[in-house]
């Protein structure tokens, strides 16, 4: 009777998907890096970089 040791192959790293958010003002899906907090207003507004320029 032989005992076989199973070698587990390392799992390949899955590609991570980029996190995207929908801008409340223009409705476009933008990556997290393009989202901005506008702290001039209360409550704080979250908008994409393009809408931040238009609002402020």
PyMOL Python script that loads the backbone (N, CA, C, O; Angstrom):
from pymol import cmd

cmd.read_pdbstr("""\
ATOM      1  N   UNK A   1       0.856  -1.164   0.000  1.00  0.00           N
ATOM      2  CA  UNK A   1       0.000   0.000   0.000  1.00  0.00           C
ATOM      3  C   UNK A   1       0.906   1.231   0.000  1.00  0.00           C
ATOM      4  O   UNK A   1       1.781   1.372   0.854  1.00  0.00           O
ATOM      5  N   UNK A   2       0.686   2.096  -0.946  1.00  0.00           N
ATOM      6  CA  UNK A   2       1.503   3.303  -1.018  1.00  0.00           C
ATOM      7  C   UNK A   2       0.673   4.508  -0.642  1.00  0.00           C
ATOM      8  O   UNK A   2      -0.524   4.584  -0.920  1.00  0.00           O
ATOM      9  N   UNK A   3       1.328   5.426  -0.017  1.00  0.00           N
ATOM     10  CA  UNK A   3       0.658   6.660   0.376  1.00  0.00           C
ATOM     11  C   UNK A   3       1.128   7.769  -0.546  1.00  0.00           C
ATOM     12  O   UNK A   3       2.315   8.088  -0.613  1.00  0.00           O
ATOM     13  N   UNK A   4       0.189   8.337  -1.243  1.00  0.00           N
ATOM     14  CA  UNK A   4       0.532   9.436  -2.136  1.00  0.00           C
ATOM     15  C   UNK A   4       0.260  10.755  -1.428  1.00  0.00           C
ATOM     16  O   UNK A   4      -0.806  10.972  -0.852  1.00  0.00           O
ATOM     17  N   UNK A   5       1.241  11.608  -1.488  1.00  0.00           N
ATOM     18  CA  UNK A   5       1.016  12.935  -0.917  1.00  0.00           C
ATOM     19  C   UNK A   5       0.580  13.852  -2.045  1.00  0.00           C
ATOM     20  O   UNK A   5       1.239  13.958  -3.079  1.00  0.00           O
ATOM     21  N   UNK A   6      -0.492  14.478  -1.831  1.00  0.00           N
ATOM     22  CA  UNK A   6      -0.994  15.369  -2.880  1.00  0.00           C
ATOM     23  C   UNK A   6      -0.353  16.738  -2.711  1.00  0.00           C
ATOM     24  O   UNK A   6      -0.372  17.330  -1.633  1.00  0.00           O
ATOM     25  N   UNK A   7       0.202  17.210  -3.786  1.00  0.00           N
ATOM     26  CA  UNK A   7       0.808  18.534  -3.770  1.00  0.00           C
ATOM     27  C   UNK A   7      -0.234  19.527  -4.270  1.00  0.00           C
ATOM     28  O   UNK A   7      -0.762  19.409  -5.376  1.00  0.00           O
ATOM     29  N   UNK A   8      -0.498  20.474  -3.444  1.00  0.00           N
ATOM     30  CA  UNK A   8      -1.470  21.492  -3.841  1.00  0.00           C
ATOM     31  C   UNK A   8      -0.756  22.562  -4.642  1.00  0.00           C
ATOM     32  O   UNK A   8       0.252  23.123  -4.212  1.00  0.00           O
ATOM     33  N   UNK A   9      -1.294  22.827  -5.802  1.00  0.00           N
ATOM     34  CA  UNK A   9      -0.719  23.880  -6.630  1.00  0.00           C
ATOM     35  C   UNK A   9      -1.177  25.228  -6.081  1.00  0.00           C
ATOM     36  O   UNK A   9      -2.342  25.400  -5.722  1.00  0.00           O
ATOM     37  N   UNK A  10      -0.265  26.162  -6.022  1.00  0.00           N
ATOM     38  CA  UNK A  10      -0.686  27.482  -5.519  1.00  0.00           C
ATOM     39  C   UNK A  10      -1.734  28.092  -6.440  1.00  0.00           C
ATOM     40  O   UNK A  10      -1.628  28.031  -7.665  1.00  0.00           O
ATOM     41  N   UNK A  11      -2.726  28.669  -5.828  1.00  0.00           N
ATOM     42  CA  UNK A  11      -3.792  29.303  -6.601  1.00  0.00           C
ATOM     43  C   UNK A  11      -3.259  30.583  -7.226  1.00  0.00           C
ATOM     44  O   UNK A  11      -2.535  31.349  -6.589  1.00  0.00           O
ATOM     45  N   UNK A  12      -3.624  30.798  -8.464  1.00  0.00           N
ATOM     46  CA  UNK A  12      -3.210  32.023  -9.132  1.00  0.00           C
ATOM     47  C   UNK A  12      -3.997  33.186  -8.554  1.00  0.00           C
ATOM     48  O   UNK A  12      -5.185  33.069  -8.251  1.00  0.00           O
ATOM     49  N   UNK A  13      -3.325  34.282  -8.411  1.00  0.00           N
ATOM     50  CA  UNK A  13      -3.988  35.474  -7.876  1.00  0.00           C
ATOM     51  C   UNK A  13      -5.045  35.944  -8.870  1.00  0.00           C
ATOM     52  O   UNK A  13      -4.771  36.129 -10.056  1.00  0.00           O
ATOM     53  N   UNK A  14      -6.231  36.127  -8.369  1.00  0.00           N
ATOM     54  CA  UNK A  14      -7.312  36.605  -9.224  1.00  0.00           C
ATOM     55  C   UNK A  14      -7.124  38.092  -9.458  1.00  0.00           C
ATOM     56  O   UNK A  14      -6.667  38.825  -8.582  1.00  0.00           O
ATOM     57  N   UNK A  15      -7.482  38.516 -10.643  1.00  0.00           N
ATOM     58  CA  UNK A  15      -7.399  39.941 -10.930  1.00  0.00           C
ATOM     59  C   UNK A  15      -8.475  40.652 -10.120  1.00  0.00           C
ATOM     60  O   UNK A  15      -9.638  40.248 -10.110  1.00  0.00           O
ATOM     61  N   UNK A  16      -8.071  41.696  -9.455  1.00  0.00           N
ATOM     62  CA  UNK A  16      -9.042  42.439  -8.669  1.00  0.00           C
ATOM     63  C   UNK A  16      -9.758  43.434  -9.562  1.00  0.00           C
ATOM     64  O   UNK A  16      -9.159  44.071 -10.428  1.00  0.00           O
ATOM     65  N   UNK A  17     -11.025  43.547  -9.333  1.00  0.00           N
ATOM     66  CA  UNK A  17     -11.812  44.498 -10.111  1.00  0.00           C
ATOM     67  C   UNK A  17     -11.678  45.874  -9.472  1.00  0.00           C
ATOM     68  O   UNK A  17     -11.581  45.999  -8.251  1.00  0.00           O
ATOM     69  N   UNK A  18     -11.674  46.883 -10.298  1.00  0.00           N
ATOM     70  CA  UNK A  18     -11.582  48.241  -9.798  1.00  0.00           C
ATOM     71  C   UNK A  18     -12.919  48.629  -9.187  1.00  0.00           C
ATOM     72  O   UNK A  18     -13.976  48.361  -9.757  1.00  0.00           O
ATOM     73  N   UNK A  19     -12.862  49.254  -8.036  1.00  0.00           N
ATOM     74  CA  UNK A  19     -14.081  49.686  -7.356  1.00  0.00           C
ATOM     75  C   UNK A  19     -14.611  50.928  -8.057  1.00  0.00           C
ATOM     76  O   UNK A  19     -13.887  51.904  -8.253  1.00  0.00           O
ATOM     77  N   UNK A  20     -15.872  50.876  -8.428  1.00  0.00           N
ATOM     78  CA  UNK A  20     -16.477  52.022  -9.102  1.00  0.00           C
ATOM     79  C   UNK A  20     -17.710  52.480  -8.331  1.00  0.00           C
ATOM     80  O   UNK A  20     -18.386  51.690  -7.673  1.00  0.00           O
ATOM     81  N   UNK A  21     -17.978  53.756  -8.429  1.00  0.00           N
ATOM     82  CA  UNK A  21     -19.150  54.351  -7.809  1.00  0.00           C
ATOM     83  C   UNK A  21     -19.891  55.168  -8.848  1.00  0.00           C
ATOM     84  O   UNK A  21     -19.294  55.670  -9.800  1.00  0.00           O
ATOM     85  N   UNK A  22     -21.187  55.297  -8.660  1.00  0.00           N
ATOM     86  CA  UNK A  22     -21.997  56.121  -9.556  1.00  0.00           C
ATOM     87  C   UNK A  22     -22.113  57.508  -8.929  1.00  0.00           C
ATOM     88  O   UNK A  22     -22.541  57.657  -7.785  1.00  0.00           O
ATOM     89  N   UNK A  23     -21.725  58.507  -9.697  1.00  0.00           N
ATOM     90  CA  UNK A  23     -21.819  59.890  -9.227  1.00  0.00           C
ATOM     91  C   UNK A  23     -23.295  60.273  -9.127  1.00  0.00           C
ATOM     92  O   UNK A  23     -24.078  60.018 -10.042  1.00  0.00           O
ATOM     93  N   UNK A  24     -23.655  60.880  -8.015  1.00  0.00           N
ATOM     94  CA  UNK A  24     -25.045  61.253  -7.783  1.00  0.00           C
ATOM     95  C   UNK A  24     -25.500  62.370  -8.718  1.00  0.00           C
ATOM     96  O   UNK A  24     -26.697  62.513  -8.967  1.00  0.00           O
ATOM     97  N   UNK A  25     -24.572  63.155  -9.234  1.00  0.00           N
ATOM     98  CA  UNK A  25     -24.927  64.337 -10.007  1.00  0.00           C
ATOM     99  C   UNK A  25     -24.937  64.098 -11.512  1.00  0.00           C
ATOM    100  O   UNK A  25     -25.844  64.568 -12.198  1.00  0.00           O
ATOM    101  N   UNK A  26     -23.944  63.374 -12.044  1.00  0.00           N
ATOM    102  CA  UNK A  26     -23.916  63.146 -13.494  1.00  0.00           C
ATOM    103  C   UNK A  26     -24.382  61.739 -13.861  1.00  0.00           C
ATOM    104  O   UNK A  26     -24.697  61.482 -15.023  1.00  0.00           O
ATOM    105  N   UNK A  27     -24.433  60.819 -12.889  1.00  0.00           N
ATOM    106  CA  UNK A  27     -24.928  59.476 -13.137  1.00  0.00           C
ATOM    107  C   UNK A  27     -23.937  58.536 -13.796  1.00  0.00           C
ATOM    108  O   UNK A  27     -24.305  57.416 -14.151  1.00  0.00           O
ATOM    109  N   UNK A  28     -22.686  58.954 -13.971  1.00  0.00           N
ATOM    110  CA  UNK A  28     -21.684  58.103 -14.606  1.00  0.00           C
ATOM    111  C   UNK A  28     -20.962  57.266 -13.559  1.00  0.00           C
ATOM    112  O   UNK A  28     -20.773  57.703 -12.424  1.00  0.00           O
ATOM    113  N   UNK A  29     -20.559  56.052 -13.953  1.00  0.00           N
ATOM    114  CA  UNK A  29     -19.752  55.210 -13.084  1.00  0.00           C
ATOM    115  C   UNK A  29     -18.306  55.660 -13.180  1.00  0.00           C
ATOM    116  O   UNK A  29     -17.741  55.732 -14.270  1.00  0.00           O
ATOM    117  N   UNK A  30     -17.711  55.961 -12.036  1.00  0.00           N
ATOM    118  CA  UNK A  30     -16.337  56.460 -11.980  1.00  0.00           C
ATOM    119  C   UNK A  30     -15.544  55.610 -10.993  1.00  0.00           C
ATOM    120  O   UNK A  30     -16.113  55.087 -10.035  1.00  0.00           O
ATOM    121  N   UNK A  31     -14.238  55.464 -11.216  1.00  0.00           N
ATOM    122  CA  UNK A  31     -13.416  54.734 -10.246  1.00  0.00           C
ATOM    123  C   UNK A  31     -13.295  55.527  -8.943  1.00  0.00           C
ATOM    124  O   UNK A  31     -13.491  56.742  -8.914  1.00  0.00           O
ATOM    125  N   UNK A  32     -12.974  54.825  -7.893  1.00  0.00           N
ATOM    126  CA  UNK A  32     -12.875  55.442  -6.570  1.00  0.00           C
ATOM    127  C   UNK A  32     -11.866  56.584  -6.555  1.00  0.00           C
ATOM    128  O   UNK A  32     -12.050  57.561  -5.828  1.00  0.00           O
ATOM    129  N   UNK A  33     -10.810  56.473  -7.343  1.00  0.00           N
ATOM    130  CA  UNK A  33      -9.773  57.507  -7.350  1.00  0.00           C
ATOM    131  C   UNK A  33     -10.277  58.841  -7.902  1.00  0.00           C
ATOM    132  O   UNK A  33      -9.660  59.876  -7.652  1.00  0.00           O
ATOM    133  N   UNK A  34     -11.375  58.837  -8.639  1.00  0.00           N
ATOM    134  CA  UNK A  34     -11.918  60.084  -9.195  1.00  0.00           C
ATOM    135  C   UNK A  34     -13.026  60.687  -8.341  1.00  0.00           C
ATOM    136  O   UNK A  34     -13.536  61.759  -8.665  1.00  0.00           O
ATOM    137  N   UNK A  35     -13.404  60.021  -7.265  1.00  0.00           N
ATOM    138  CA  UNK A  35     -14.456  60.548  -6.407  1.00  0.00           C
ATOM    139  C   UNK A  35     -13.854  61.512  -5.394  1.00  0.00           C
ATOM    140  O   UNK A  35     -12.768  61.270  -4.868  1.00  0.00           O
ATOM    141  N   UNK A  36     -14.557  62.597  -5.123  1.00  0.00           N
ATOM    142  CA  UNK A  36     -14.076  63.641  -4.221  1.00  0.00           C
ATOM    143  C   UNK A  36     -15.124  63.956  -3.163  1.00  0.00           C
ATOM    144  O   UNK A  36     -16.326  63.859  -3.409  1.00  0.00           O
ATOM    145  N   UNK A  37     -14.643  64.339  -1.972  1.00  0.00           N
ATOM    146  CA  UNK A  37     -15.526  64.826  -0.913  1.00  0.00           C
ATOM    147  C   UNK A  37     -15.518  66.339  -0.972  1.00  0.00           C
ATOM    148  O   UNK A  37     -14.456  66.962  -0.997  1.00  0.00           O
ATOM    149  N   UNK A  38     -16.680  66.920  -0.994  1.00  0.00           N
ATOM    150  CA  UNK A  38     -16.791  68.378  -1.020  1.00  0.00           C
ATOM    151  C   UNK A  38     -17.224  68.799   0.378  1.00  0.00           C
ATOM    152  O   UNK A  38     -18.393  68.673   0.744  1.00  0.00           O
ATOM    153  N   UNK A  39     -16.268  69.300   1.151  1.00  0.00           N
ATOM    154  CA  UNK A  39     -16.528  69.595   2.562  1.00  0.00           C
ATOM    155  C   UNK A  39     -16.990  71.026   2.793  1.00  0.00           C
ATOM    156  O   UNK A  39     -17.225  71.420   3.936  1.00  0.00           O
ATOM    157  N   UNK A  40     -17.125  71.809   1.730  1.00  0.00           N
ATOM    158  CA  UNK A  40     -17.616  73.185   1.884  1.00  0.00           C
ATOM    159  C   UNK A  40     -19.086  73.205   2.287  1.00  0.00           C
ATOM    160  O   UNK A  40     -19.577  74.201   2.818  1.00  0.00           O
ATOM    161  N   UNK A  41     -19.775  72.114   2.035  1.00  0.00           N
ATOM    162  CA  UNK A  41     -21.203  72.033   2.306  1.00  0.00           C
ATOM    163  C   UNK A  41     -21.456  71.085   3.469  1.00  0.00           C
ATOM    164  O   UNK A  41     -20.642  70.210   3.763  1.00  0.00           O
ATOM    165  N   UNK A  42     -22.594  71.270   4.126  1.00  0.00           N
ATOM    166  CA  UNK A  42     -23.011  70.345   5.170  1.00  0.00           C
ATOM    167  C   UNK A  42     -24.399  69.856   4.829  1.00  0.00           C
ATOM    168  O   UNK A  42     -25.281  70.684   4.602  1.00  0.00           O
ATOM    169  N   UNK A  43     -24.640  68.589   4.782  1.00  0.00           N
ATOM    170  CA  UNK A  43     -23.689  67.482   4.940  1.00  0.00           C
ATOM    171  C   UNK A  43     -22.709  67.428   3.773  1.00  0.00           C
ATOM    172  O   UNK A  43     -22.944  68.005   2.712  1.00  0.00           O
ATOM    173  N   UNK A  44     -21.620  66.732   3.995  1.00  0.00           N
ATOM    174  CA  UNK A  44     -20.555  66.623   2.998  1.00  0.00           C
ATOM    175  C   UNK A  44     -21.101  65.964   1.736  1.00  0.00           C
ATOM    176  O   UNK A  44     -21.825  64.972   1.814  1.00  0.00           O
ATOM    177  N   UNK A  45     -20.754  66.513   0.574  1.00  0.00           N
ATOM    178  CA  UNK A  45     -21.193  65.965  -0.709  1.00  0.00           C
ATOM    179  C   UNK A  45     -20.108  65.062  -1.277  1.00  0.00           C
ATOM    180  O   UNK A  45     -18.919  65.344  -1.129  1.00  0.00           O
ATOM    181  N   UNK A  46     -20.510  63.990  -1.920  1.00  0.00           N
ATOM    182  CA  UNK A  46     -19.594  63.103  -2.624  1.00  0.00           C
ATOM    183  C   UNK A  46     -19.921  63.227  -4.103  1.00  0.00           C
ATOM    184  O   UNK A  46     -21.057  62.996  -4.517  1.00  0.00           O
ATOM    185  N   UNK A  47     -18.925  63.592  -4.894  1.00  0.00           N
ATOM    186  CA  UNK A  47     -19.136  63.776  -6.331  1.00  0.00           C
ATOM    187  C   UNK A  47     -17.862  63.393  -7.066  1.00  0.00           C
ATOM    188  O   UNK A  47     -16.795  63.278  -6.465  1.00  0.00           O
ATOM    189  N   UNK A  48     -17.986  63.198  -8.371  1.00  0.00           N
ATOM    190  CA  UNK A  48     -16.801  62.897  -9.171  1.00  0.00           C
ATOM    191  C   UNK A  48     -15.999  64.182  -9.378  1.00  0.00           C
ATOM    192  O   UNK A  48     -16.482  65.277  -9.091  1.00  0.00           O
ATOM    193  N   UNK A  49     -14.808  64.041  -9.864  1.00  0.00           N
ATOM    194  CA  UNK A  49     -13.904  65.180 -10.054  1.00  0.00           C
ATOM    195  C   UNK A  49     -14.507  66.228 -10.980  1.00  0.00           C
ATOM    196  O   UNK A  49     -14.371  67.426 -10.733  1.00  0.00           O
ATOM    197  N   UNK A  50     -15.175  65.785 -12.049  1.00  0.00           N
ATOM    198  CA  UNK A  50     -15.773  66.723 -13.001  1.00  0.00           C
ATOM    199  C   UNK A  50     -16.904  67.524 -12.361  1.00  0.00           C
ATOM    200  O   UNK A  50     -16.989  68.739 -12.539  1.00  0.00           O
ATOM    201  N   UNK A  51     -17.765  66.844 -11.620  1.00  0.00           N
ATOM    202  CA  UNK A  51     -18.886  67.536 -10.981  1.00  0.00           C
ATOM    203  C   UNK A  51     -18.407  68.438  -9.850  1.00  0.00           C
ATOM    204  O   UNK A  51     -19.040  69.454  -9.563  1.00  0.00           O
ATOM    205  N   UNK A  52     -17.302  68.084  -9.205  1.00  0.00           N
ATOM    206  CA  UNK A  52     -16.754  68.939  -8.148  1.00  0.00           C
ATOM    207  C   UNK A  52     -16.404  70.308  -8.714  1.00  0.00           C
ATOM    208  O   UNK A  52     -16.661  71.332  -8.081  1.00  0.00           O
ATOM    209  N   UNK A  53     -15.821  70.325  -9.901  1.00  0.00           N
ATOM    210  CA  UNK A  53     -15.467  71.600 -10.536  1.00  0.00           C
ATOM    211  C   UNK A  53     -16.719  72.409 -10.862  1.00  0.00           C
ATOM    212  O   UNK A  53     -16.732  73.630 -10.703  1.00  0.00           O
ATOM    213  N   UNK A  54     -17.773  71.725 -11.319  1.00  0.00           N
ATOM    214  CA  UNK A  54     -19.011  72.416 -11.685  1.00  0.00           C
ATOM    215  C   UNK A  54     -19.737  72.963 -10.456  1.00  0.00           C
ATOM    216  O   UNK A  54     -20.315  74.049 -10.504  1.00  0.00           O
ATOM    217  N   UNK A  55     -19.706  72.208  -9.356  1.00  0.00           N
ATOM    218  CA  UNK A  55     -20.410  72.616  -8.138  1.00  0.00           C
ATOM    219  C   UNK A  55     -19.683  73.765  -7.449  1.00  0.00           C
ATOM    220  O   UNK A  55     -20.312  74.716  -6.985  1.00  0.00           O
ATOM    221  N   UNK A  56     -18.375  73.676  -7.386  1.00  0.00           N
ATOM    222  CA  UNK A  56     -17.606  74.624  -6.581  1.00  0.00           C
ATOM    223  C   UNK A  56     -17.111  75.742  -7.341  1.00  0.00           C
ATOM    224  O   UNK A  56     -16.446  76.619  -6.789  1.00  0.00           O
TER     225      UNK A  56
END
""", "prot")
cmd.dss("prot")
cmd.show_as("cartoon", "prot")
cmd.util.cbc("prot")
cmd.orient("prot")
